């Protein structure tokens, strides 16, 4: 049975939860109410997840905000891509909030923390369901402002303040650049509706490349694309581990989503494939190389996130190149884009798992040093085993999900090597080389965590169950992706065709 629910409904529970937590914050000064804010937050997210699951059969759906229609009105649209991203976002955030109960128990201002997590979730969902650029930008700012505050949450320490301010400055500049690009689009096209700008921009000629560059640059800051990535390695060590899980697993995907949605929907007639491949190659290579200089486990994971964003960006650029330069092989373009979308899921699950499992280790051992965490899986088998699963998945070790998403990106590029396309050949070489590099450092870390003699005292052990359970659930999800491949791959191919204009 299809239940017809308004598109805005999944946004209401986290917004309402944030309002309730803020309005009743005085209650939480009493210790007996300490669990209430956690339960309110978790219930809000689970309600949002329930609404999304109920709405999946009615996709695609839309909702007009206000009395004005296009081109001046705002609208929300839930299609297959946005539904997939919304479900991923709420699932990962719910597990991060569940993890937070004991992880954050000694921090001050927890009502503010949970309110910001809910506002961040609402902002993410709004970005994913926005049908026009104005609405997208409003929710984008809600997402970004919440994430600034969460990075700097432990404001009594210097490191979070510095990292939060750096993130604030860089992302604010990026948002202003994106806003300028949006204003140029409106000036050229006369509309901000994403699905309506393509026709107007197709006749704009070279002028259209200016807003295109602004969009990629502005949203690329939050997506941690080189050279705009430098805020991320500082933000991750400074932020609480559940925030790092959401930041790396979801927020930077918001930047990739905005770039892909605007470019593939509004700028389909423009030749942006090669620039995306170049940016992706630089991002993937620099991110991977910088991993080798890290001794802080959270900075290690931060730079690997940069590299994974490069892979996703390269896959999108390669898909565009195949569709434009090799139309007879358009099916391969859809596979490459499906690989990018699949890797968004694998990275969201895998990297969230790594940040939460490392958060458990940091919570128990009191250090972020990789050398000091050697062999900790002997003391913390659940957390260590979960981290190993996340590392092996992102390393691309079969049969875990990361292997299949990377294969879906590489296979179309390999199939077109005889065509002699230099851009696609270079993309294949870069993706293959960087995938091997990543496999090396992920397995190296897994070996140090699991098989080295324990460097931590015998008193170090597993954290409370409320921290172990979310990590175990994410581990099961990472493994479960493999068994769900017969259902997931057709879904991702359908999403890629829709994104690239095939109905």
C-alpha positions in Angstrom: 0.0 0.0 0.0 1.3 3.4 -1.0 1.0 6.1 1.8 0.9 9.6 0.3 2.7 11.8 2.8 4.0 15.3 2.2 7.7 15.6 1.4 8.4 18.0 4.3 7.2 15.4 6.9 10.6 13.8 7.6 12.1 17.2 8.3 9.6 18.0 11.1 10.7 15.5 13.8 14.3 16.7 14.1 13.2 20.4 13.9 10.6 19.8 16.6 13.0 17.8 18.7 15.6 20.6 18.5 12.9 23.2 19.6 11.8 20.9 22.5 15.3 20.4 23.7 16.1 24.1 23.6 12.8 25.2 25.2 13.1 22.7 28.1 16.9 23.0 28.6 16.5 24.2 32.2 15.1 20.7 33.2 18.4 19.0 32.3 20.2 20.7 35.1 18.7 17.9 37.3 20.6 14.7 36.9 17.4 12.6 36.8 16.5 14.2 33.4 19.9 13.5 31.9 18.6 10.7 29.6 15.6 12.7 28.5 17.5 14.8 25.9 19.1 11.6 24.4 15.7 9.9 24.2 14.0 12.9 22.6 16.8 13.1 20.0 16.7 9.4 19.2 12.9 9.4 19.1 13.0 12.4 16.7 15.4 10.7 14.4 13.6 7.4 14.4 10.3 9.2 13.6 12.0 10.8 10.7 13.3 7.4 9.5 9.9 5.9 9.8 8.3 8.7 7.7 11.0 8.2 5.0 10.5 4.4 4.9 6.7 5.0 4.5 7.3 7.5 1.7 9.7 5.3 -0.4 6.8 3.6 -2.4 5.4 7.1 -3.4 8.8 8.3 -4.9 9.0 10.6 -6.9 6.9 13.2 -4.9 7.0 16.9 -4.6 5.6 19.7 -2.5 5.2 23.4 -3.3 6.2 25.7 -0.4 4.0 28.9 -0.2 1.6 30.2 -2.7 4.0 31.0 -5.5 4.9 28.4 -8.2 7.9 28.4 -10.5 10.0 30.4 -11.2 9.7 32.4 -7.9 8.4 29.7 -5.6 10.2 27.2 -3.4 9.6 23.5 -3.7 10.7 20.1 -2.2 11.2 17.1 -4.3 11.8 13.5 -3.2 13.2 11.3 -6.0 15.1 8.1 -5.8 18.5 9.8 -5.2 17.3 12.1 -2.5 15.3 9.3 -0.8 18.5 7.1 -0.7 20.6 9.9 0.7 17.9 10.8 3.3 17.6 7.2 4.5 21.4 6.9 4.8 21.7 10.3 6.6 19.0 9.5 9.2 20.3 5.9 9.8 23.9 7.1 10.4 22.9 10.1 12.5 20.6 7.9 14.6 23.5 5.5 15.4 25.8 8.4 16.1 23.3 9.9 18.6 22.8 6.5 20.2 26.6 6.3 20.6 26.7 9.7 22.2 24.8 8.9 25.4 27.8 7.6 27.3 30.5 9.0 25.1 29.3 12.6 25.9 28.3 12.0 29.5 31.1 14.1 31.0 30.7 17.0 28.6 28.9 20.2 29.5 26.1 21.6 27.4 24.7 18.3 26.2 21.3 19.9 25.4 23.0 22.2 23.0 24.9 19.2 21.5 21.7 17.2 20.8 19.8 20.2 19.5 22.7 20.9 17.0 22.8 17.3 15.9 19.0 17.4 15.2 19.4 20.7 13.3 22.3 19.3 11.3 20.1 16.3 10.3 17.2 18.6 9.3 19.6 20.7 7.2 21.0 17.6 5.5 17.5 16.3 4.7 16.5 19.7 3.4 19.5 19.9 1.1 18.7 16.4 -0.3 15.0 17.2 -1.0 15.3 20.8 -2.2 13.8 21.3 -5.7 15.2 24.8 -6.2 18.5 26.5 -5.5 17.0 29.0 -3.0 15.6 26.3 -0.7 18.8 24.3 -1.1 20.9 27.2 0.0 18.7 27.9 3.1 19.0 24.3 4.3 22.7 24.3 3.3 23.3 27.1 5.7 21.4 25.3 8.5 23.5 22.3 7.9 26.8 24.3 7.9 26.1 26.5 10.9 25.1 23.5 13.0 28.3 21.6 11.9 30.5 24.7 12.8 29.1 24.7 16.3 29.5 21.0 16.7 33.2 21.0 15.6 33.8 23.7 18.2 31.5 22.1 20.8 34.3 21.7 23.4 34.9 25.4 23.3 36.9 25.4 26.6 39.7 23.8 24.6 41.9 25.6 22.1 41.9 22.8 19.4 38.2 22.7 18.8 37.9 26.5 18.8 40.7 26.8 16.2 39.3 24.1 14.0 35.8 25.4 14.3 36.8 28.9 13.3 38.9 27.6 10.4 35.9 25.6 9.2 33.6 28.6 9.7 35.8 31.0 7.6 36.4 28.6 4.8 32.9 27.3 4.5 31.4 30.8 4.8 33.6 31.9 1.9 32.5 28.8 0.0 28.8 29.5 0.7 29.2 33.1 -0.5 30.8 31.9 -3.7 28.0 29.3 -4.2 25.4 32.0 -3.6 27.0 34.2 -6.2 26.8 31.3 -8.6 23.2 30.9 -7.8 22.5 34.6 -8.4 24.2 34.3 -11.8 22.1 31.3 -12.7 18.9 33.3 -11.8 20.1 36.2 -13.9 20.7 33.9 -16.9 17.9 31.5 -16.6 15.2 33.6 -14.8 14.4 30.7 -12.5 16.0 28.9 -9.5 14.1 25.6 -10.0 16.8 23.0 -10.6 14.9 21.1 -13.2 14.0 24.3 -15.1 17.4 25.9 -15.5 18.9 23.4 -18.1 16.9 24.8 -21.1 17.8 28.4 -20.4 21.5 27.6 -19.7 21.9 25.5 -22.8 21.9 28.7 -24.9 24.0 30.8 -22.6 27.3 29.8 -24.2 30.5 30.5 -22.4 28.8 32.7 -19.9 27.3 29.6 -18.3 30.7 28.4 -17.3 31.0 31.2 -14.7 28.1 30.0 -12.4 29.2 26.4 -13.1 32.7 27.2 -11.7 31.1 29.1 -8.7 28.9 26.1 -7.9 31.8 23.6 -8.0 34.1 25.9 -5.9 31.5 26.9 -3.4 30.0 23.5 -2.6 33.5 22.0 -3.1 34.7 23.5 0.1 32.3 21.5 2.2 32.9 18.4 0.0 36.6 18.7 1.0 37.8 18.9 -2.6 41.5 19.8 -3.1 42.6 22.6 -2.7 39.6 23.5 -0.4 40.0 20.4 1.9 42.3 21.8 4.6 39.6 22.4 7.2 38.7 18.7 7.4 41.9 17.2 8.9 41.7 19.9 11.6 38.0 19.5 12.2 38.0 15.7 12.8 40.5 15.5 15.7 38.8 18.5 17.4 35.2 17.3 17.1 33.6 14.6 19.3 33.8 11.3 17.5 30.0 11.1 16.8 30.3 14.5 15.1 33.2 13.2 13.1 31.1 10.2 12.0 28.4 12.5 10.8 30.8 15.1 9.3 32.7 12.5 7.2 29.9 10.1 6.6 27.3 12.6 5.6 28.1 16.4 5.6 30.8 16.2 3.0 28.5 14.1 0.9 26.1 17.0 0.9 28.7 19.0 -1.0 29.1 16.2 -3.6 25.3 15.8 -3.9 24.9 19.6 -4.5 27.6 19.6 -7.2 26.2 16.5 -8.9 22.6 17.6 -8.7 23.2 21.1 -10.1 25.7 20.0 -12.8 24.0 16.9 -14.1 20.5 18.5 -14.0 21.2 22.1 -14.9 24.5 22.0 -16.8 24.1 18.8 -18.7 25.0 20.5 -22.0 28.3 21.8 -20.7 31.6 20.1 -20.9 32.4 19.7 -17.2 33.7 16.1 -17.3 37.4 16.7 -17.7 37.6 19.4 -14.9 35.8 17.0 -12.6 38.2 14.2 -13.4 41.2 16.5 -12.8 39.8 17.8 -9.5 38.9 14.3 -8.5 42.4 13.0 -9.4 44.1 15.7 -7.4 41.8 15.2 -4.4 42.2 11.4 -4.4 46.0 11.5 -4.9 46.8 14.2 -2.3 44.4 12.8 0.2 46.0 9.4 -0.1 49.6 10.7 0.1 48.9 12.8 3.2 47.6 9.8 5.0 51.2 8.5 5.3 52.3 11.5 7.4 49.6 11.0 10.1 50.1 9.7 13.6 46.7 10.8 14.9 44.1 8.2 14.0 41.4 10.8 13.4 43.6 12.8 11.0 44.4 9.5 9.3 40.7 8.9 8.7 40.2 12.6 7.7 42.7 12.5 4.9 41.3 9.1 3.7 37.9 10.8 3.5 39.4 13.5 1.2 40.7 10.7 -1.0 37.3 9.0 -1.1 35.6 12.2 -2.1 38.1 12.4 -5.0 37.1 8.9 -6.1 33.4 9.8 -6.1 34.1 13.1 -8.0 36.2 11.2 -10.6 33.5 8.6 -11.1 31.0 11.4 -11.8 33.4 13.1 -14.2 34.1 9.8 -16.0 30.4 9.1 -16.3 29.8 12.5 -17.9 32.8 11.9 -20.2 31.6 8.5 -21.4 28.0 9.8 -21.9 29.2 12.8 -23.9 32.2 11.4 -25.9 31.1 7.8 -26.3 27.3 7.8 -26.6 27.2 4.3 -28.0 28.6 3.1 -24.7 26.2 5.2 -22.5 25.4 2.1 -20.5 29.0 2.2 -19.1 28.4 5.8 -18.0 25.4 4.7 -15.9 27.5 1.9 -14.3 30.3 4.4 -13.4 27.8 6.8 -11.9 26.1 3.9 -10.1 29.5 3.1 -8.7 29.9 6.7 -7.4 26.5 6.5 -5.7 27.3 3.0 -4.3 30.6 4.4 -2.9 28.7 7.2 -1.2 26.9 4.5 0.8 30.0 2.4 1.4 31.9 5.4 2.6 29.1 6.7 4.8 28.8 3.4 6.6 32.5 2.5 6.6 33.8 5.9 7.7 31.1 6.4 10.3 32.0 2.9 11.7 35.7 3.9 11.8 35.1 7.1 13.6 32.7 5.5 16.2 35.0 2.5 16.8 38.0 4.8 17.1 35.9 7.0 19.4 35.4 3.9 21.7 39.2 3.3 21.7 40.0 7.0 22.4 37.3 7.0 25.2 38.8 3.9 26.8 42.6 4.5 26.2 42.6 8.3 26.4 44.8 8.8 23.3 44.5 9.4 19.5 48.0 8.2 18.7 48.1 5.3 16.3 51.3 4.0 18.0 49.7 4.1 21.4 46.6 2.3 20.1 48.6 -0.7 18.7 47.1 -4.0 19.6 44.1 -2.4 21.3 41.8 -5.0 19.6 43.2 -7.5 22.1 41.7 -5.5 24.9 38.6 -4.3 22.9 37.6 -7.2 20.6 34.2 -5.8 19.7 35.5 -2.3 18.8 38.7 -3.7 17.2 36.8 -6.2 15.1 34.3 -3.5 14.0 37.2 -1.2 13.0 38.8 -4.1 11.0 35.5 -4.5 9.1 35.4 -0.8 8.2 39.0 -0.7 7.2 38.7 -3.8 5.0 35.6 -2.5 3.3 37.1 0.9 2.4 40.3 -0.9 1.4 38.2 -2.6 -1.3 38.9 -6.1 0.0 36.3 -8.6 -1.5 33.6 -9.4 -0.8 32.9 -6.3 1.2 31.0 -3.4 -0.3 34.0 -1.1 -1.0 35.3 -3.7 -3.4 32.1 -3.7 -5.5 31.7 0.1 -5.7 35.4 0.6 -6.8 34.9 -2.2 -9.3 31.9 -0.5 -10.7 34.0 2.6 -11.2 37.0 0.9 -12.7 35.2 -1.6 -15.0 33.7 1.0 -17.4 37.0 2.8 -17.6 38.8 -0.5 -18.4 36.3 -1.4 -21.0 36.9 1.8 -22.9 40.7 1.7 -22.8 40.7 0.4 -26.4 38.8 3.6 -27.4 42.0 5.6 -26.8 40.3 8.4 -24.8 43.2 10.0 -22.9 40.9 11.4 -20.1 39.4 8.1 -19.4 42.7 6.3 -19.6 44.2 8.7 -17.1 41.2 8.3 -14.9 41.6 4.5 -14.9 45.3 4.8 -14.0 44.7 7.2 -11.2 41.8 5.3 -9.7 43.6 2.0 -9.9 46.9 3.3 -8.4 45.1 5.2 -5.6 42.9 2.2 -4.8 46.0 0.1 -4.4 47.6 2.7 -2.2 44.5 3.0 -0.1 44.3 -0.8 0.3 47.8 -0.7 1.5 47.4 1.8 4.3 44.0 0.5 5.4 45.3 -3.0 5.8 48.4 -1.7 7.5 46.3 0.1 10.1 44.1 -3.0 10.6 47.3 -5.1 11.2 48.6 -2.6 13.8 45.3 -2.4 15.6 44.6 -6.1 15.6 47.9 -8.1 15.6 50.5 -6.0 17.3 51.2 -6.6 21.0 48.9 -4.4 23.1 50.4 -1.0 23.9 47.6 -0.1 26.3 47.3 -1.2 29.9 45.3 -4.3 30.8 42.8 -2.1 32.5 41.6 -0.8 29.1 38.5 -2.5 28.0 35.3 -2.2 26.0 33.2 0.9 26.6 29.5 0.7 27.8 27.0 -1.2 25.7 25.4 2.0 24.4 28.6 2.7 22.6 29.3 -0.9 21.5 25.8 -1.6 20.0 25.8 1.2 17.4 29.3 0.1 16.2 28.2 -3.5 15.9 25.1 -2.4 13.9 27.2 -0.4 11.5 29.5 -3.5 11.1 26.5 -5.6 10.3 25.4 -3.0 7.8 28.8 -3.0 6.1 28.7 -6.8 5.8 25.0 -6.8 4.8 25.7 -4.6 1.8 27.4 -7.5 0.2 24.4 -9.8 0.6 22.1 -7.0 -0.7 24.0 -6.5 -4.0 21.3 -8.2 -6.2 18.9 -5.6 -5.0 21.2 -2.6 -4.5 22.9 -2.5 -7.9 19.7 -2.2 -10.0 18.6 0.5 -7.7 21.9 2.4 -8.0 21.8 2.0 -11.8 18.2 3.4 -11.9 19.3 6.3 -9.8 22.3 7.1 -12.0 20.1 7.0 -15.1 17.6 9.4 -13.5 20.4 11.8 -12.4 22.0 11.8 -15.9 18.7 12.6 -17.6 17.4 9.2 -18.6 13.8 8.5 -17.6 
